[in-house]
Amino acid sequence: MRVQLENDTVRVRIDEEELGELLGNIALLGSTAFGKAFVMRYSVDATDAVTCTLEGNAHEWRLKVPMSELSALESRLPSKDGLVFDIPGHDTVATTVRFDVDVKDSLRRRRS
């Protein structure tokens, strides 16, 4: 799992194996160390809810992605078109979540 943060956007890119784990109700866990200053921990989980949610704080957060959306994404692989969610903010601009499956990984899997 790769996570990118830019302005008001969180981009999560996974491979097909990780997508399979999510669809099997296994959360994806990751962390990023910012030198000696702090560590940011994050997880991605599938949910039965119909909306994507983001919970936690700056040091530890959890993204919950609707299972129905993950299943639909799996059915159209390989595809450059991932999932996009807008999560409302507290008196701020919405946070955009871009959730993609690595197309190169998908193509490699199909060639094998």
N, C-alpha and C positions, 0 to 999 in steps of 0.2 A: 504494500500500500504506500502510495506517495501522496503527501499532502502539501499543497501550496497555498499560501496566504498572500493576497494582494488587495490592497484597499478594502472594499467591503465584500470581497469574494473569497470563498473557501473552495478550492478545487481538490477533489479526491479522485485519484486514479488507481484502479486495482486491476489484477489480471483475472482470467476466467476461473482459475482455481479458487481465488479469494471470493469471487462471486458465488461459486458453489458452496463455500463455507457459509456465507451470509444466508443463502437460500436454505441451508441446513440448520439455521438458527445458531450459528457459531459467530460470535462477535469478532471483529478484527481489531487488534490492539496495536498501538504505535506510540512512539515518543520521540521528541527532538530535544537535544541538549543545546542550550544557548550558552556555550562556554561553561564557566563556573557560576554564572548568574542564576539560572534556574532550568528546570526541565519541564517541557510541556508534554502532557500525556493526553492521548485521545483514543477514542474508540468509535467504530461504526457498527451499528446493530440494525437488524431487520425488525420491523414492527408491523403489527396488524392494523395500525392506524392508517388513515387515508392521507395524512399530511406528514411532511418531513419536519422534524424538530431538532433543535440544537439546545443542549442543556449543559450546565456546569459553569466553570469560570475560566479565566485566562490560562491557568496552569493545568487544568484537567477538564476536558469537555467530551461530550458524547453526541454523536450524530445518529439519529434514528431515521432510517429510510423505509418507506412503505414497501412491504413484501410484494404487493401487487405491481408496483413500479419496477422492482428488481426482476420479477418474473417476466414482465413485458420486455425489459432490456435484454435479458438472456435470450428471448425468442428471436430477436432481430440481430444477433451477433453474427459475423463481425460488422460493426457499425461505428462510424465516427460520431454519430449522434447519441450523446449520453442523456442523462437526466439533469434537469435544471429546476431548482426550487428557490423561491424567494421567501425568506423568513423575516417577518416584521420585527423591527427593533423598538427599543424604548425611546421614543422621541428622537429617533435617528433614522437614517436611511435603512432600508431592508438589507439583510445579508443575503447575498446570492450564493447558493451552493451548486457547484457543478460537479456531477458524479459521472465518471467515465470508466469504461473497461478498455484497457490497452489494446488498440486495434492490431498492432504488430504481434502481440502475444496471441490474439485470436487467429490471425492468419497463419502463424507458425503452427498452431495446434491443428489446424485444418489440413495443412500440408503433410503432417506426420502420419 
